[in-house]
C-alpha cells in the first residue's frame, strides 16, 4: 500500500512513517505542508491513502481537506491531529474524509486504522467520537476568544510562540499579545502558570 503522510512536525511524521514501513505492508511518501502534498500528488502514481495533519501549514482548517479530497477523488483522504476536537472530526467525516486519527492513538492501532482506510473503509475511534463535550460550557472558556483558546491549548502542550504562530497561522507578535491577554484573564503570573490553571481546571 502506498501512503502519502503529511505532518509539519518532523519527529511525529518520521515516527509514524517508521511504524508503517516496519509493518512491511506500506510504502510511505512524506510531506511537511499542504503545498508539498499537492506537488507529491502530481509527481507520483495515485496513493492508496493520503493522511493530512489538521494543523500543518497551508491547511486553513478543513479547507485543505476539501482541496485534497477534490484532487484525489475517489481515493481516500484522512485527517490526523493532536489537538482537533470531536466537532472537527465529525465535520471532516461529513465532508468526505475516510477517517480521523488522534495522535494519542497507540502505534499498533494507528497502523491497523490506516490499513483499514487504505482498503476503502471509514475509521474514527469510538472512544474519541463519543466523549462528552464538557469543555464547551466551561466557565473559563467563556472568558476567552476562540483564538485565545487555541493559543492556550498550544501552551498546555508546551509549544513556544514561534511554534504556536506556525500552527495556527498567525504572526509571532500576535501570539505574544494573546499570551499576555490570556495571563491577565486567567490571573496567571506567566504562560506556564496559565497552562497549569487550564489543566487543573479540566479545560484540557
C-alpha positions in Angstrom: 0.0 0.0 0.0 1.2 3.5 -0.9 0.6 6.2 1.7 1.2 10.0 1.5 1.8 11.1 5.1 1.8 14.9 5.7 2.7 16.5 9.0 4.9 19.6 9.7 6.4 18.1 12.9 9.3 16.1 11.6 9.6 13.8 14.6 5.9 12.9 14.6 5.9 12.3 10.8 9.0 10.2 10.8 7.9 8.1 13.7 4.6 7.3 12.1 6.3 6.5 8.8 8.8 4.2 10.5 6.0 2.3 12.3 4.1 1.9 8.9 7.2 0.8 7.0 8.3 -1.7 9.7 5.0 -3.4 9.2 6.2 -4.4 5.7 2.9 -3.5 4.1 3.4 0.2 3.4 5.5 2.4 1.2 5.4 5.9 2.7 6.0 9.3 1.0 6.3 12.2 3.5 5.3 15.9 3.1 5.7 18.7 5.7 2.8 21.0 4.4 -0.1 21.3 2.0 1.8 22.7 -1.0 4.2 19.8 -0.9 1.3 17.4 -0.7 -0.1 18.9 -3.9 3.3 18.5 -5.6 3.6 14.9 -4.4 0.2 14.1 -5.8 1.3 15.3 -9.2 4.7 13.6 -9.1 3.6 10.1 -8.0 1.1 7.5 -9.1 -2.2 7.5 -7.1 -1.8 6.8 -3.4 -3.9 4.2 -1.5 -4.4 6.8 1.2 -3.5 10.4 1.9 -3.1 11.3 5.6 -3.2 15.0 6.4 -2.2 16.7 9.7 -5.1 19.1 10.5 -2.7 21.8 12.0 0.1 21.9 9.4 0.8 25.0 7.3 -1.5 25.6 4.3 -4.4 23.6 5.7 -6.5 26.6 6.7 -8.8 24.4 8.8 -10.8 22.0 6.8 -10.4 23.9 3.5 -7.1 21.9 2.9 -9.0 18.7 3.4 -11.6 19.8 0.8 -8.8 20.7 -1.7 -7.1 17.3 -1.4 -10.3 15.4 -1.5 -11.1 17.1 -4.8 -7.6 16.3 -6.2 -7.6 12.6 -5.2 -11.2 11.5 -5.6 -12.2 8.7 -5.4 -9.0 7.7 -3.4 -9.3 8.1 0.4 -8.1 11.1 2.4 -8.0 11.1 6.2 -7.1 13.6 9.0 -4.6 13.1 11.8 -4.4 15.6 14.7 -3.1 16.2 18.2 -5.5 18.9 19.1 -8.7 18.9 17.0 -11.8 18.0 18.9 -14.8 15.8 18.2 -16.6 18.5 16.3 -13.7 18.9 13.8 -13.6 15.1 13.4 -17.3 15.0 12.7 -17.1 17.8 10.1 -14.2 16.1 8.4 -16.2 12.9 8.1 -19.2 14.8 6.8 -17.1 16.4 4.1 -15.9 13.0 2.8 -12.8 12.2 4.9 -12.1 8.5 5.1 -11.4 8.9 8.8 -9.9 10.8 11.7 -6.9 9.7 13.8 -5.9 11.3 17.1 -2.1 11.4 17.6 -2.7 9.9 21.0 -3.5 6.5 19.4 -1.3 3.6 20.2 1.1 2.8 17.3 -0.4 -0.6 16.6 -3.9 0.8 16.5 -2.8 3.6 14.2 -1.3 1.1 11.7 -4.4 -1.0 11.7 -6.6 2.1 11.2 -4.5 3.2 8.3 -4.7 -0.3 6.7 -8.5 -0.2 7.2 -8.9 3.2 5.5 -6.5 2.3 2.6 -8.8 -0.6 1.8 -11.7 1.8 1.4 -13.3 1.7 4.8 -14.1 4.6 7.1 -12.5 4.9 10.6 -12.8 7.0 13.7 -12.1 5.8 17.2 -15.3 5.2 19.1 -14.0 6.5 22.5 -12.9 9.8 20.9 -16.1 10.3 18.9 -18.4 9.5 21.9 -16.5 11.6 24.5 -18.6 14.3 26.3 -18.0 17.8 25.0 -17.7 19.2 28.5 -15.3 22.0 27.5 -17.9 23.9 25.5 -19.6 25.3 28.6 -16.6 25.5 30.9 -16.7 28.8 32.8 -13.0 29.5 31.9 -13.6 29.1 28.2 -16.3 31.7 28.3 -13.7 34.3 29.3 -11.7 33.6 26.1 -12.0 34.3 22.4 -11.6 31.4 20.0 -8.1 32.5 19.2 -7.1 32.8 22.8 -8.5 29.3 23.5 -6.4 27.9 20.6 -3.3 29.7 22.0 -4.0 28.3 25.5 -4.3 24.8 24.0 -0.9 25.2 22.5 0.6 26.5 25.8 -0.7 23.4 27.6 1.3 21.3 25.1 4.5 23.3 25.8 4.8 25.0 22.4 6.9 28.1 22.0 5.5 31.3 20.5 7.1 30.6 17.1 5.6 27.1 17.0 2.2 28.4 18.0 2.4 31.1 15.3 3.1 28.4 12.7 0.4 26.0 13.9 -2.5 28.5 13.9 -1.0 30.7 11.1 -0.6 34.0 12.9 2.3 36.4 13.4 4.5 35.7 16.4 3.9 39.2 17.7 0.2 38.5 17.7 0.8 35.3 19.7 2.7 37.3 22.3 -0.3 39.7 22.7 -2.7 36.7 23.0 -0.5 35.2 25.7 -0.4 38.5 27.6 -4.2 38.8 27.4 -4.6 35.1 28.5 -2.5 35.7 31.6 -4.5 38.7 32.5 -7.8 37.0 32.1 -6.8 33.9 33.9 -4.9 35.9 36.6 -1.8 33.9 35.8 1.8 35.0 36.5 3.2 33.7 33.3 2.5 31.3 30.4 3.4 28.2 32.4 1.1 29.3 35.2 -1.7 29.9 32.6 -1.2 26.4 31.2 -1.3 24.9 34.7 -4.5 26.8 35.6 -6.2 25.5 32.4 -5.1 21.9 33.1 -6.0 22.0 36.8 -9.5 23.4 35.9 -10.0 20.5 33.5 -10.2 22.7 30.4 -7.8 20.4 28.5 
